Amino acid sequence: MADVEKENLKNLEEKQKSRPGTGSQGKVSKPPSAGSGPASRPHSRTSPAPSRKSVSRNGSARSSAKGRPGSKISNMSGDVSDQSDNEDTQSKTTMGEGDGEGSDGYDTDLEIEDKRIEYDSTGRTTYKEACKQIGVVPVSYFLRHMQDSELVMMHHGLGPLGAKAIATSLVTNTTILKLNLRDNWLEAQGGKYIAEMLVENCYIHDLDLSYNKIGNEGSEPIAEMLQDNSTLERVVLSGNGFGDKAAEAMAEAIMSNQKMEEMDLSHNEFGEVSGELLGPAIAENSQMKVLDLSWNHLRRKGALAVAEGIRDNITITHLDLSWNGFGDDGAQAIGEALKSNKTLEVLDMSNNRISTEGAVLLAKGLIENDALRVLKMGKNPMQSAGCYGVLKGISQNPNSAVQELDFSDILVNDDFDELLKQVKEMLPALLTKTGGAAKDFKKAKPRADPMTKLKQYVEKNNLRLVDLFNQFDKDKSMSVTREEFAQGVEATGIDLTPDELKRLLDTLDKDGDGEIEYGGVGELVFGAQAHQEQERKMAKTIAQDVLTALRMHIEKRGLRMWDVFRAMDEDGSMTVSREEFRVGIRNTGIELEDEELDVLIDYLDKDGDGDIDYE
């Protein structure tokens, strides 16, 4: 019996040697002690090796790249940042430390690097996940330039949702300092997303949201953000359709913000009410240095309010009020402001419908002002006399600091040139720009109309046209030869050149037989009809010649015809009445005869409704 037991024990030991878990000396491994984990299983081909770590499918640590507590952006799309961390980050909870099995007994092949993922300061991962959640295609340009200090994304067609995805990632971005999203159709909602992001982001100091159709509704969250933001130094909001409602919000921002140094609100729809709102805010602001309100409708009361704000402001150095319709009253108010303001250095009052009188009233402020260096007043109907008045005001100020005068597109005369020579003796560095000398514009000379000369002779001598032909008809045949007609014209003293005489004969002798029949409905009648047609053609030629000369005059000064029409259009209707056109052309300093001007207006008024469409 003892021999049998020994034999069985020997067989058992041999079997143990062939099993996993056997010691190096062929001894049987000890069974696991109480409380220890289950014994390791043999590894399959698809199982991770003991030295590899695995990711649990339902266990993951969240990235630290989150928005600030209470951030609106962090909850934009179902807590985008949290979901982003769950799926895309590699900072995951690992499974067992060498047994390839998680705490729940489920393992996977998903391998990760055995290192800790650093904080993503660019927001790249958050952006990708945001795009996925929102349903927009990630912009590769944005991904490539997220680490640049200046991000320029003009004309990318982002739309509101694209702006939402970008805003989500920019909350935590610490590298971008200048953000340019010009012309991306962000609309009101997109503007709101960017504004909410800028409440959280404290690195961006230069922002361009121009031409995004943000409108009055979108202006409010932007204005609220500007009231609290202490980082932005430059903000461009031009071309966004802001009206009086937006002006109320922007006025609060201008009054409250004490960090912003430059603001561009040009090419919007601010009217008189807007001016009355913005004026007091400008007076209260003590930080802004550059303000652009050009291409709005700040006229009448609005212009006066803005001028009063400038009078009391103590920081603005560059101000653009061009293309606003200030008129003479607004020009006078600006003149009064210049008497008190001691900081303004550059002022643009171009194309503000300022006449000679308005220019002289503005110039009164230049007599006392010793800070202004650059004054732009081009494209105003002030003519040479207005330019002379401005120059005269400067000449009466011994402390004037003016270094540049811009009278673009305004023709000046010899009196201006003489005064300019005197002023340059006082201010040798003074640079001036004008539309040139009035004599430089040479209108096209219309070709003489011989038929008109003939009719004028007949009317002057109380004759009928047939009576004149009776004088030329020697044989009373009711027809006149070309030779008889030429001799008759010479005898009467009608002033026709040989070329004009030939053209007149060709008009009257329609069949070309060498004789002009003037009885009944003969060639004289047809000649009169031909003359009417010739007059129409002549009028068209004159109009085209004058228009060509006018266009050359305008383009020579770097302008477009559209600019000239826009300056004439007082109500912004994209049409100019015949009277507005007549006054506008004369205010440019271009000299046209009344007849030529009438012909040009008839030519431009295609449908004859009394208005010239220029859109």
DOLO-695656 format. One record per residue (C-alpha): residue in one letter; x, y, z. Coordinates in nm, 2 decimals. Layout:
REM DOLO-695656
   residu       px       py       pz
        A        X        Y        Z
...
//
This chain:
REM DOLO-695656
   residu       px       py       pz
        M     0.00     0.00     0.00
        A     0.28     0.24     0.08
        D     0.43     0.16    -0.26
        V     0.11     0.25    -0.44
        E     0.09     0.59    -0.25
        K     0.44     0.67    -0.34
        E     0.37     0.59    -0.71
        N     0.06     0.81    -0.71
        L     0.25     1.10    -0.55
        K     0.53     1.08    -0.81
        N     0.27     1.09    -1.09
        L     0.11     1.39    -0.94
        E     0.44     1.58    -0.92
        E     0.51     1.51    -1.28
        K     0.17     1.64    -1.39
        Q     0.23     1.96    -1.18
        K     0.55     2.03    -1.36
        S     0.37     2.06    -1.69
        R     0.11     2.32    -1.56
        P     0.14     2.70    -1.55
        G     0.22     2.84    -1.21
        T     0.49     2.58    -1.13
        G     0.79     2.71    -0.94
        S     1.14     2.73    -1.09
        Q     1.23     2.41    -0.91
        G     0.94     2.21    -1.03
        K     0.75     2.25    -0.71
        V     0.37     2.31    -0.69
        S     0.28     2.67    -0.64
        K     0.10     2.75    -0.32
        P    -0.28     2.81    -0.36
        P    -0.39     3.17    -0.32
        S    -0.44     3.28     0.03
        A    -0.77     3.39     0.16
        G    -0.88     3.74     0.05
        S    -0.64     3.76    -0.25
        G    -0.77     3.81    -0.61
        P    -0.85     3.52    -0.84
        A    -0.58     3.33    -1.00
        S    -0.45     3.46    -1.34
        R    -0.60     3.31    -1.65
        P    -0.39     3.19    -1.95
        H    -0.36     3.48    -2.19
        S    -0.55     3.45    -2.52
        R    -0.42     3.59    -2.86
        T    -0.65     3.89    -2.82
        S    -0.58     3.96    -2.46
        P    -0.33     4.23    -2.35
        A     0.00     4.12    -2.21
        P     0.04     4.15    -1.83
        S     0.27     4.45    -1.89
        R     0.01     4.65    -2.09
        K    -0.26     4.87    -1.95
        S    -0.62     4.87    -2.06
        V    -0.90     5.12    -2.06
        S    -1.23     5.04    -1.90
        R    -1.52     5.12    -2.12
        N    -1.72     5.28    -1.85
        G    -1.46     5.44    -1.64
        S    -1.27     5.76    -1.74
        A    -1.12     6.05    -1.56
        R    -1.23     6.40    -1.68
        S    -0.98     6.64    -1.83
        S    -0.89     6.94    -1.63
        A    -0.95     7.16    -1.94
        K    -1.29     7.30    -1.84
        G    -1.44     7.64    -1.84
        R    -1.45     7.86    -1.53
        P    -1.72     7.78    -1.27
        G    -2.05     7.90    -1.40
        S    -1.92     7.94    -1.76
        K    -2.20     7.96    -2.01
        I    -1.98     7.83    -2.28
        S    -1.89     7.51    -2.10
        N    -2.26     7.40    -2.12
        M    -2.32     7.50    -2.48
        S    -2.40     7.16    -2.62
        G    -2.48     6.91    -2.36
        D    -2.16     6.98    -2.16
        V    -1.94     6.95    -2.46
        S    -1.61     6.98    -2.28
        D    -1.70     6.68    -2.05
        Q    -1.81     6.46    -2.33
        S    -1.50     6.56    -2.53
        D    -1.28     6.44    -2.24
        N    -1.47     6.11    -2.22
        E    -1.41     6.02    -2.58
        D    -1.10     6.19    -2.71
        T    -0.86     6.25    -2.42
        Q    -0.61     5.99    -2.32
        S    -0.63     6.05    -1.95
        K    -0.83     5.74    -1.88
        T    -0.88     5.51    -1.57
        T    -0.67     5.20    -1.63
        M    -0.75     4.84    -1.54
        G    -0.56     4.59    -1.32
        E    -0.19     4.66    -1.27
        G    -0.06     4.36    -1.46
        D    -0.33     4.10    -1.49
        G    -0.49     4.26    -1.80
        E    -0.83     4.27    -1.63
        G    -1.04     4.56    -1.49
        S    -1.21     4.58    -1.16
        D    -1.53     4.47    -1.32
        G    -1.36     4.17    -1.48
        Y    -1.39     4.31    -1.84
        D    -1.08     4.37    -2.05
        T    -1.03     4.53    -2.39
        D    -0.75     4.58    -2.65
        L    -0.75     4.96    -2.65
        E    -0.40     5.05    -2.56
        I    -0.28     5.39    -2.43
        E     0.05     5.56    -2.36
        D     0.18     5.50    -2.01
        K     0.20     5.87    -1.94
        R    -0.01     6.16    -1.81
        I    -0.17     6.39    -2.06
        E    -0.09     6.76    -2.01
        Y    -0.36     7.04    -1.99
        D    -0.47     7.14    -2.35
        S    -0.43     7.52    -2.35
        T    -0.54     7.55    -2.71
        G    -0.88     7.38    -2.68
        R    -0.82     7.16    -2.98
        T    -0.98     6.85    -2.83
        T    -1.28     7.05    -2.70
        Y    -1.32     7.21    -3.05
        K    -1.33     6.87    -3.23
        E    -1.59     6.74    -2.98
        A    -1.79     7.06    -3.00
        C    -1.81     7.03    -3.38
        K    -1.92     6.67    -3.34
        Q    -2.19     6.75    -3.10
        I    -2.31     7.06    -3.28
        G    -2.30     6.90    -3.62
        V    -2.06     7.12    -3.81
        V    -1.74     7.03    -4.00
        P    -1.42     7.13    -3.82
        V    -1.23     7.41    -3.99
        S    -0.88     7.28    -4.06
        Y    -0.75     7.64    -4.08
        F    -0.86     7.69    -3.72
        L    -0.70     7.37    -3.60
        R    -0.37     7.47    -3.77
        H    -0.36     7.81    -3.62
        M    -0.49     7.76    -3.27
        Q    -0.15     7.82    -3.13
        D    -0.08     8.15    -3.32
        S    -0.10     8.48    -3.13
        E    -0.31     8.63    -3.41
        L    -0.59     8.43    -3.56
        V    -0.73     8.57    -3.89
        M    -1.04     8.39    -4.02
        M    -1.20     8.63    -4.26
        H    -1.46     8.51    -4.51
        H    -1.48     8.15    -4.39
        G    -1.86     8.13    -4.38
        L    -1.87     8.00    -4.02
        G    -2.23     8.10    -3.94
        P    -2.38     8.09    -3.59
        L    -2.30     7.73    -3.53
        G    -1.95     7.75    -3.65
        A    -1.90     8.05    -3.41
        K    -2.04     7.84    -3.13
        A    -1.79     7.56    -3.18
        I    -1.50     7.80    -3.20
        A    -1.62     8.00    -2.89
        T    -1.64     7.67    -2.70
        S    -1.27     7.60    -2.75
        L    -1.15     7.96    -2.71
        V    -1.28     7.98    -2.35
        T    -0.96     7.81    -2.23
        N    -0.72     7.91    -2.52
        T    -0.43     8.11    -2.38
        T    -0.23     8.17    -2.70
        I    -0.46     8.37    -2.93
        L    -0.43     8.74    -2.85
        K    -0.59     8.89    -3.17
        L    -0.91     8.74    -3.31
        N    -1.04     8.84    -3.66
        L    -1.37     8.69    -3.76
        R    -1.46     8.95    -4.02
        D    -1.74     8.86    -4.27
        N    -1.85     8.52    -4.14
        W    -2.23     8.57    -4.13
        L    -2.23     8.51    -3.75
        E    -2.56     8.69    -3.71
        A    -2.71     8.77    -3.37
        Q    -2.67     8.43    -3.22
        G    -2.31     8.39    -3.34
        G    -2.23     8.73    -3.19
        K    -2.38     8.62    -2.86
        Y    -2.16     8.30    -2.85
        I    -1.84     8.51    -2.91
        A    -1.95     8.76    -2.64
        E    -2.01     8.48    -2.39
        M    -1.67     8.34    -2.47
        L    -1.50     8.68    -2.41
        V    -1.66     8.70    -2.06
        E    -1.44     8.39    -1.98
        N    -1.13     8.45    -2.19
        C    -0.89     8.70    -2.04
        Y    -0.62     8.68    -2.31
        I    -0.78     8.82    -2.63
        H    -0.72     9.20    -2.65
        D    -0.79     9.27    -3.02
        L    -1.13     9.17    -3.17
        D    -1.27     9.22    -3.53
        L    -1.64     9.11    -3.58
        S    -1.71     9.35    -3.87
        Y    -1.96     9.27    -4.15
        N    -2.13     8.98    -3.97
        K    -2.49     9.09    -3.98
        I    -2.50     9.09    -3.60
        G    -2.78     9.35    -3.59
        N    -2.95     9.52    -3.30
        E    -3.03     9.19    -3.12
        G    -2.67     9.07    -3.13
        S    -2.54     9.40    -3.02
        E    -2.68     9.37    -2.67
        P    -2.47     9.07    -2.54
        I    -2.16     9.22    -2.70
        A    -2.22     9.55    -2.53
        E    -2.28     9.38    -2.19
        M    -1.96     9.19    -2.24
        L    -1.77     9.52    -2.31
        Q    -1.90     9.67    -1.99
        D    -1.72     9.41    -1.78
        N    -1.43     9.31    -2.01
        S    -1.10     9.44    -1.88
        T    -0.88     9.29    -2.16
        L    -1.00     9.41    -2.49
        E    -0.82     9.72    -2.62
        R    -0.94     9.73    -2.98
        V    -1.29     9.64    -3.11
        V    -1.41     9.65    -3.47
        L    -1.79     9.62    -3.52
        S    -1.83     9.80    -3.85
        G    -2.09     9.69    -4.11
        N    -2.33     9.50    -3.87
        G    -2.65     9.69    -3.93
        F    -2.65     9.85    -3.59
        G    -2.93    10.11    -3.54
        D    -3.07    10.32    -3.26
        K    -3.14    10.02    -3.04
        A    -2.78     9.91    -3.07
        A    -2.66    10.26    -3.01
        E    -2.83    10.25    -2.67
        A    -2.64     9.94    -2.58
        M    -2.31    10.06    -2.72
        A    -2.34    10.39    -2.54
        E    -2.35    10.20    -2.21
        A    -2.04    10.01    -2.31
        I    -1.85    10.32    -2.41
        M    -1.94    10.49    -2.09
        S    -1.85    10.19    -1.87
        N    -1.55    10.04    -2.03
        Q    -1.22    10.19    -1.91
        K    -0.98     9.96    -2.10
        M    -1.08     9.98    -2.46
        E    -0.86    10.23    -2.66
        E    -1.00    10.19    -3.01
        M    -1.35    10.13    -3.14
        D    -1.48    10.11    -3.50
        L    -1.86    10.15    -3.54
        S    -1.84    10.26    -3.91
        H    -2.08    10.15    -4.19
        N    -2.38    10.10    -3.96
        E    -2.72    10.26    -3.95
        F    -2.69    10.51    -3.66
        G    -2.92    10.80    -3.71
        E    -3.01    11.12    -3.52
        V    -3.13    10.93    -3.21
        S    -2.81    10.72    -3.21
        G    -2.60    11.04    -3.21
        E    -2.80    11.18    -2.91
        L    -2.72    10.85    -2.73
        L    -2.35    10.82    -2.82
        G    -2.26    11.19    -2.77
        P    -2.29    11.19    -2.38
        A    -2.11    10.85    -2.37
        I    -1.82    10.99    -2.57
        A    -1.80    11.28    -2.33
        E    -1.78    11.05    -2.03
        N    -1.53    10.80    -2.16
        S    -1.18    10.87    -2.03
        Q    -0.98    10.59    -2.20
        M    -1.06    10.57    -2.57
        K    -0.81    10.72    -2.82
        V    -0.95    10.62    -3.16
        L    -1.32    10.63    -3.26
        D    -1.46    10.57    -3.61
        L    -1.82    10.66    -3.67
        S    -1.80    10.71    -4.05
        W    -2.06    10.60    -4.30
        N    -2.36    10.64    -4.07
        H    -2.65    10.89    -4.06
        L    -2.54    11.12    -3.77
        R    -2.71    11.43    -3.89
        R    -2.89    11.73    -3.74
        K    -2.95    11.67    -3.37
        G    -2.73    11.36    -3.37
        A    -2.44    11.55    -3.52
        L    -2.48    11.83    -3.26
        A    -2.48    11.57    -2.98
        V    -2.16    11.40    -3.10
        A    -1.99    11.73    -3.15
        E    -2.07    11.82    -2.79
        G    -1.93    11.49    -2.67
        I    -1.61    11.56    -2.85
        R    -1.59    11.90    -2.69
        D    -1.59    11.75    -2.34
        N    -1.38    11.44    -2.42
        I    -1.02    11.44    -2.29
        T    -0.86    11.14    -2.45
        I    -0.97    11.08    -2.81
        T    -0.69    11.17    -3.05
        H    -0.82    11.02    -3.38
        L    -1.19    11.08    -3.49
        D    -1.35    10.98    -3.82
        L    -1.69    11.14    -3.88
        S    -1.69    11.12    -4.26
        W    -1.99    11.04    -4.47
        N    -2.25    11.13    -4.21
        G    -2.44    11.43    -4.34
        F    -2.33    11.67    -4.07
        G    -2.42    11.97    -4.28
        D    -2.34    12.33    -4.19
        D    -2.49    12.31    -3.84
        G    -2.28    12.01    -3.76
        A    -1.97    12.18    -3.90
        Q    -2.04    12.48    -3.68
        A    -2.07    12.25    -3.37
        I    -1.74    12.08    -3.45
        G    -1.58    12.43    -3.48
        E    -1.71    12.51    -3.13
        A    -1.58    12.17    -3.00
        L    -1.23    12.25    -3.14
        K    -1.21    12.57    -2.93
        S    -1.23    12.36    -2.61
        N    -1.08    12.02    -2.71
        K    -0.71    11.99    -2.65
        T    -0.64    11.63    -2.74
        L    -0.79    11.57    -3.08
        E    -0.51    11.53    -3.34
        V    -0.67    11.38    -3.65
        L    -1.02    11.47    -3.76
        D    -1.20    11.34    -4.08
        M    -1.50    11.54    -4.19
        S    -1.50    11.43    -4.55
        N    -1.82    11.42    -4.75
        N    -2.05    11.57    -4.49
        R    -2.25    11.82    -4.71
        I    -2.06    12.11    -4.57
        S    -2.10    12.42    -4.79
        T    -1.87    12.73    -4.80
        E    -2.06    12.88    -4.50
        G    -2.02    12.56    -4.29
        A    -1.65    12.55    -4.37
        V    -1.60    12.91    -4.26
        L    -1.79    12.83    -3.93
        L    -1.57    12.53    -3.86
        A    -1.26    12.74    -3.93
        K    -1.34    12.96    -3.63
        G    -1.25    12.67    -3.41
        L    -0.91    12.64    -3.59
        I    -0.82    13.00    -3.48
        E    -0.80    12.88    -3.12
        N    -0.71    12.52    -3.15
        D    -0.34    12.42    -3.10
        A    -0.36    12.04    -3.10
        L    -0.51    11.93    -3.43
        R    -0.25    11.81    -3.68
        V    -0.46    11.65    -3.96
        L    -0.79    11.79    -4.10
        K    -0.97    11.61    -4.39
        M    -1.26    11.79    -4.55
        G    -1.26    11.65    -4.91
        K    -1.56    11.57    -5.12
        N    -1.77    11.85    -4.96
        P    -1.96    12.11    -5.17
        M    -1.76    12.39    -5.00
        Q    -1.59    12.49    -5.32
        S    -1.27    12.69    -5.33
        A    -1.41    12.96    -5.11
        G    -1.46    12.71    -4.83
        C    -1.11    12.58    -4.86
        Y    -0.99    12.94    -4.85
        G    -1.19    13.00    -4.53
        V    -1.03    12.70    -4.35
        L    -0.69    12.81    -4.46
        K    -0.76    13.16    -4.34
        G    -0.86    13.03    -3.99
        I    -0.52    12.85    -3.97
        S    -0.33    13.16    -4.08
        Q    -0.48    13.35    -3.79
        N    -0.35    13.11    -3.53
        P     0.02    13.15    -3.45
        N     0.01    12.83    -3.24
        S    -0.15    12.61    -3.50
        A    -0.02    12.26    -3.52
        V    -0.18    12.16    -3.85
        Q     0.05    11.96    -4.07
        E    -0.19    11.82    -4.33
        L    -0.50    11.95    -4.50
        D    -0.70    11.73    -4.73
        F    -0.95    11.90    -4.97
        S    -0.97    11.60    -5.21
        D    -1.20    11.65    -5.51
        I    -1.25    12.02    -5.45
        L    -1.12    12.25    -5.72
        V    -0.94    12.56    -5.59
        N    -0.86    12.89    -5.75
        D    -0.57    13.13    -5.76
        D    -0.68    13.31    -5.44
        F    -0.64    12.98    -5.25
        D    -0.30    12.93    -5.40
        E    -0.19    13.27    -5.30
        L    -0.30    13.23    -4.94
        L    -0.14    12.88    -4.92
        K     0.19    13.04    -5.00
        Q     0.16    13.27    -4.71
        V     0.05    13.00    -4.47
        K     0.35    12.78    -4.57
        E     0.58    13.05    -4.46
        M     0.43    13.01    -4.11
        L     0.40    12.63    -4.14
        P     0.67    12.51    -4.37
        A     0.59    12.14    -4.32
        L     0.22    12.18    -4.42
        L     0.10    11.93    -4.68
        T    -0.22    12.00    -4.88
        K    -0.42    11.79    -5.11
        T    -0.69    11.94    -5.34
        G    -0.89    11.84    -5.65
        G    -0.66    12.06    -5.86
        A    -0.71    12.40    -6.01
        A    -1.05    12.49    -6.15
        K    -0.90    12.55    -6.49
        D    -0.78    12.19    -6.51
        F    -1.12    12.07    -6.58
        K    -1.19    12.09    -6.95
        K    -1.53    12.00    -7.06
        A    -1.59    11.86    -7.40
        K    -1.68    12.11    -7.67
        P    -1.99    12.00    -7.85
        R    -1.99    12.00    -8.23
        A    -2.18    12.28    -8.39
        D    -2.52    12.19    -8.53
        P    -2.55    12.36    -8.88
        M    -2.93    12.31    -8.89
        T    -2.97    12.49    -8.56
        K    -2.77    12.78    -8.70
        L    -3.00    12.79    -9.01
        K    -3.31    12.79    -8.79
        Q    -3.17    13.06    -8.57
        Y    -3.11    13.28    -8.87
        V    -3.47    13.23    -8.99
        E    -3.62    13.31    -8.65
        K    -3.40    13.62    -8.61
        N    -3.52    13.76    -8.94
        N    -3.89    13.66    -8.89
        L    -3.89    13.42    -9.18
        R    -4.02    13.08    -9.25
        L    -3.78    12.81    -9.36
        V    -3.97    12.79    -9.69
        D    -3.92    13.16    -9.74
        L    -3.55    13.12    -9.71
        F    -3.55    12.85    -9.97
        N    -3.76    13.07   -10.20
        Q    -3.48    13.32   -10.19
        F    -3.23    13.05   -10.30
        D    -3.46    12.91   -10.57
        K    -3.37    13.12   -10.88
        D    -3.59    12.94   -11.13
        K    -3.88    12.89   -10.89
        S    -3.88    12.52   -10.95
        M    -3.96    12.44   -10.59
        S    -3.62    12.28   -10.56
        V    -3.27    12.41   -10.49
        T    -2.95    12.26   -10.62
        R    -2.66    12.21   -10.38
        E    -2.47    12.49   -10.56
        E    -2.77    12.73   -10.53
        F    -2.80    12.65   -10.16
        A    -2.43    12.71   -10.09
        Q    -2.44    13.04   -10.28
        G    -2.75    13.15   -10.09
        V    -2.60    13.06    -9.75
        E    -2.29    13.26    -9.83
        A    -2.51    13.56    -9.95
        T    -2.72    13.57    -9.63
        G    -2.40    13.56    -9.41
        I    -2.50    13.25    -9.21
        D    -2.18    13.14    -9.04
        L    -2.12    12.79    -9.16
        T    -1.78    12.62    -9.21
        P    -1.73    12.41    -9.52
        D    -1.77    12.10    -9.31
        E    -2.09    12.22    -9.15
        L    -2.23    12.32    -9.49
        K    -2.16    11.97    -9.63
        R    -2.33    11.81    -9.33
        L    -2.63    12.03    -9.37
        L    -2.66    11.95    -9.74
        D    -2.63    11.58    -9.67
        T    -2.91    11.61    -9.42
        L    -3.15    11.79    -9.66
        D    -3.06    11.61    -9.98
        K    -3.19    11.27    -9.86
        D    -3.20    11.10   -10.20
        G    -2.86    11.23   -10.30
        D    -2.98    11.36   -10.64
        G    -2.81    11.70   -10.59
        E    -3.13    11.89   -10.54
        I    -3.34    11.98   -10.23
        E    -3.72    11.98   -10.28
        Y    -3.89    12.21   -10.04
        G    -4.25    12.21   -10.16
        G    -4.52    11.99   -10.01
        V    -4.39    11.70    -9.83
        G    -4.06    11.71   -10.01
        E    -3.71    11.68    -9.89
        L    -3.73    11.99    -9.67
        V    -3.99    11.81    -9.45
        F    -3.78    11.49    -9.44
        G    -3.48    11.71    -9.38
        A    -3.65    11.85    -9.07
        Q    -3.73    11.51    -8.95
        A    -3.37    11.40    -9.01
        H    -3.27    11.71    -8.82
        Q    -3.47    11.60    -8.52
        E    -3.30    11.27    -8.53
        Q    -2.97    11.44    -8.58
        E    -3.04    11.65    -8.27
        R    -3.11    11.34    -8.07
        K    -2.79    11.19    -8.18
        M    -2.61    11.51    -8.11
        A    -2.75    11.54    -7.76
        K    -2.64    11.18    -7.69
        T    -2.29    11.27    -7.82
        I    -2.27    11.58    -7.61
        A    -2.39    11.39    -7.30
        Q    -2.14    11.11    -7.36
        D    -1.86    11.36    -7.41
        V    -1.95    11.56    -7.09
        L    -1.99    11.23    -6.89
        T    -1.65    11.11    -7.01
        A    -1.48    11.43    -6.91
        L    -1.66    11.42    -6.58
        R    -1.55    11.06    -6.52
        M    -1.19    11.14    -6.60
        H    -1.20    11.44    -6.36
        I    -1.33    11.22    -6.08
        E    -1.11    10.92    -6.14
        K    -0.81    11.15    -6.16
        R    -0.87    11.22    -5.79
        G    -0.90    10.85    -5.69
        L    -1.28    10.85    -5.67
        R    -1.56    10.66    -5.84
        M    -1.88    10.79    -6.00
        W    -2.07    10.60    -5.74
        D    -1.90    10.81    -5.46
        V    -2.02    11.13    -5.63
        F    -2.38    11.01    -5.67
        R    -2.38    10.89    -5.30
        A    -2.27    11.24    -5.19
        M    -2.56    11.39    -5.38
        D    -2.82    11.14    -5.24
        E    -2.95    11.32    -4.93
        D    -3.21    11.05    -4.83
        G    -3.00    10.74    -4.91
        S    -3.26    10.62    -5.16
        M    -3.00    10.51    -5.42
        T    -3.16    10.76    -5.66
        V    -3.08    11.13    -5.73
        S    -3.34    11.38    -5.84
        R    -3.27    11.61    -6.13
        E    -3.23    11.90    -5.89
        E    -3.00    11.71    -5.65
        F    -2.78    11.62    -5.95
        R    -2.78    11.98    -6.08
        V    -2.68    12.12    -5.74
        G    -2.43    11.83    -5.67
        I    -2.24    11.88    -6.00
        R    -2.21    12.26    -5.95
        N    -2.09    12.20    -5.59
        T    -1.80    12.00    -5.72
        G    -1.66    12.31    -5.88
        I    -1.71    12.17    -6.24
        E    -1.83    12.43    -6.48
        L    -2.10    12.32    -6.72
        E    -2.33    12.53    -6.94
        D    -2.70    12.49    -6.84
        E    -2.77    12.34    -7.18
        E    -2.50    12.08    -7.14
        L    -2.62    12.00    -6.79
        D    -2.97    11.95    -6.91
        V    -2.86    11.73    -7.19
        L    -2.65    11.52    -6.94
        I    -2.95    11.48    -6.70
        D    -3.18    11.38    -6.99
        Y    -2.92    11.12    -7.09
        L    -2.88    10.97    -6.74
        D    -3.26    10.97    -6.66
        K    -3.32    10.66    -6.88
        D    -3.69    10.61    -6.79
        G    -3.78    10.98    -6.78
        D    -3.93    10.96    -6.43
        G    -3.72    11.26    -6.30
        D    -3.48    11.05    -6.09
        I    -3.14    10.91    -6.18
        D    -3.09    10.56    -6.05
        Y    -2.72    10.48    -5.97
        E    -2.74    10.16    -5.76
//
